[in-house]
Amino acid sequence: MSSIKPVRKAVIPVAGWGTRFLPATKAMPKEMLPIVDTPTIQYIVEEAVASGIEQVCLVTAHTKKAIEDHFDRSLELEALLDAGGKTEFADQIRAIADMAEIVAVRQKEAKGLGHAVLCAESFAAGEPIAVLLGDDVVYNEGTPCLKQLIDVYNETGGSVLGVQTVPHENICKYGCVDGEKIGDRLYTVNDMIEKPAPEDAPTDVGVLGRYVITPGIFEKLKATKPGAGGEIQLTDALKALAKEEKMYAYDFEGRRYDVGDRLGFLEATVEYALRREDLAAPFKTYLKSILTK
C-alpha cells in the first residue's frame, strides 16, 4: 500500500443553521458555542491536527464569519494581552492561528452534506480527504478518533467510515452500515441506509461523523441526485463509491458527544470540565452539593 496518497487534508462542513440551539444561534454559529471555554469547532480542528492533518477546509455560509475569525490572527488582542502581562493567554490565541493551514469556502445554498463536501473539490485537488462533522466531538486519551481511521486507510487503501454500535432504537438517527465484520473493530461496507426505521436496519452499526474518503467521491457526488428536501446526501454517494472501490467501517475507540443536541452538549460540558485540573475538584464538589439537595 506504499503507493496510496497520504491523508493531509480535512473538510469540516459548518454551514448549518443550528436551529436546535436557538435563540443562542440567532447571531452566533453553533460551532462557536463553548465547551467550558473552548469553541466546539476548535476541539474538532485539534483532533484533525493531532491526527496528522496539515490543511483544513471549513465549508461555511454567510452567517459563519466568526468561525473564520477564530482561526485568524488577532494582532490587536495579542498586543493588548502582552502589554498587560497576560502572555499565557496571548500565546494561547497565537497557537490557535498557527494550528494548521485553514481555508474557507462558501456553500452558497443549503443543499445538504454531500453538496457541502462537493464544495471542497478544488481544495482536495485529487487527494484523499478526511471529513469531520461539526456536531461530533470525540474524546480519547490515546489515539485520536480520526487518526484511528487514517491508520486503517493506510493499511487498506480504501475509504473508512467512523462507526460505533448504537442502541437499536436509536439507529434511526444515523446512517447504518450493512457489512461483514472482518477484524476486532473492522467491517466491510456492502451497503448503507440513511436513518432506517429500527425494524428495517440490517445492523446497529451507525456512522458517527468521521470519514476518510478517496478522491472518487467527488464524481459520485456530482452524479448524486437531490433527495428529500432537495439535499444531496453524502450517504448516497458513498453507497455508489462502495460498489466500485473497497470501503470499510471502523468501530473507533473514544467517547463521542453529539454536541448538536442540547443534552449531548451539556454532557460534553460537564465531562470536559471534570477532566480539567483547574476545575475538576471544585466543580465536582458543586455537582455533589446540588445533587444532594
HUDAUR-V160619 format. One record per residue. N is the residue number from 1. SS is DSSP state (H for helix, E for strand, L for the rest). Layout:
BEGIN
[[N | SS] [N | SS]]
END
This chain:
BEGIN
[[1 | L] [2 | L] [3 | L] [4 | L] [5 | L] [6 | L] [7 | L] [8 | L] [9 | E] [10 | E] [11 | E] [12 | E] [13 | E] [14 | L] [15 | L] [16 | L] [17 | L] [18 | L] [19 | H] [20 | H] [21 | H] [22 | L] [23 | L] [24 | H] [25 | H] [26 | H] [27 | L] [28 | L] [29 | L] [30 | H] [31 | H] [32 | H] [33 | L] [34 | E] [35 | E] [36 | L] [37 | L] [38 | E] [39 | E] [40 | H] [41 | H] [42 | H] [43 | H] [44 | H] [45 | H] [46 | H] [47 | H] [48 | H] [49 | H] [50 | H] [51 | L] [52 | L] [53 | L] [54 | L] [55 | E] [56 | E] [57 | E] [58 | E] [59 | E] [60 | E] [61 | L] [62 | L] [63 | L] [64 | L] [65 | H] [66 | H] [67 | H] [68 | H] [69 | H] [70 | H] [71 | L] [72 | L] [73 | L] [74 | L] [75 | H] [76 | H] [77 | H] [78 | H] [79 | H] [80 | H] [81 | H] [82 | H] [83 | H] [84 | L] [85 | L] [86 | L] [87 | H] [88 | H] [89 | H] [90 | H] [91 | H] [92 | H] [93 | H] [94 | H] [95 | H] [96 | H] [97 | H] [98 | L] [99 | L] [100 | L] [101 | E] [102 | E] [103 | E] [104 | E] [105 | E] [106 | E] [107 | L] [108 | L] [109 | L] [110 | L] [111 | L] [112 | L] [113 | H] [114 | H] [115 | H] [116 | H] [117 | H] [118 | H] [119 | L] [120 | L] [121 | H] [122 | H] [123 | H] [124 | H] [125 | L] [126 | L] [127 | L] [128 | L] [129 | E] [130 | E] [131 | E] [132 | E] [133 | L] [134 | L] [135 | L] [136 | E] [137 | E] [138 | E] [139 | E] [140 | L] [141 | L] [142 | L] [143 | L] [144 | L] [145 | H] [146 | H] [147 | H] [148 | H] [149 | H] [150 | H] [151 | H] [152 | H] [153 | H] [154 | H] [155 | H] [156 | H] [157 | L] [158 | L] [159 | E] [160 | E] [161 | E] [162 | E] [163 | E] [164 | E] [165 | E] [166 | L] [167 | L] [168 | H] [169 | H] [170 | H] [171 | H] [172 | H] [173 | H] [174 | L] [175 | E] [176 | E] [177 | E] [178 | E] [179 | L] [180 | L] [181 | E] [182 | L] [183 | L] [184 | L] [185 | L] [186 | E] [187 | E] [188 | E] [189 | L] [190 | L] [191 | E] [192 | E] [193 | E] [194 | E] [195 | L] [196 | L] [197 | L] [198 | H] [199 | H] [200 | H] [201 | L] [202 | L] [203 | L] [204 | L] [205 | E] [206 | E] [207 | E] [208 | E] [209 | E] [210 | E] [211 | E] [212 | E] [213 | E] [214 | L] [215 | L] [216 | L] [217 | H] [218 | H] [219 | H] [220 | H] [221 | H] [222 | H] [223 | H] [224 | L] [225 | L] [226 | L] [227 | L] [228 | H] [229 | H] [230 | H] [231 | L] [232 | L] [233 | L] [234 | H] [235 | H] [236 | H] [237 | H] [238 | H] [239 | H] [240 | H] [241 | H] [242 | H] [243 | L] [244 | L] [245 | L] [246 | L] [247 | E] [248 | E] [249 | E] [250 | E] [251 | E] [252 | L] [253 | L] [254 | L] [255 | E] [256 | E] [257 | E] [258 | E] [259 | L] [260 | L] [261 | L] [262 | H] [263 | H] [264 | H] [265 | H] [266 | H] [267 | H] [268 | H] [269 | H] [270 | H] [271 | H] [272 | H] [273 | H] [274 | H] [275 | L] [276 | L] [277 | L] [278 | L] [279 | L] [280 | H] [281 | H] [282 | H] [283 | H] [284 | H] [285 | H] [286 | H] [287 | H] [288 | H] [289 | H] [290 | H] [291 | H] [292 | L] [293 | L]]
END
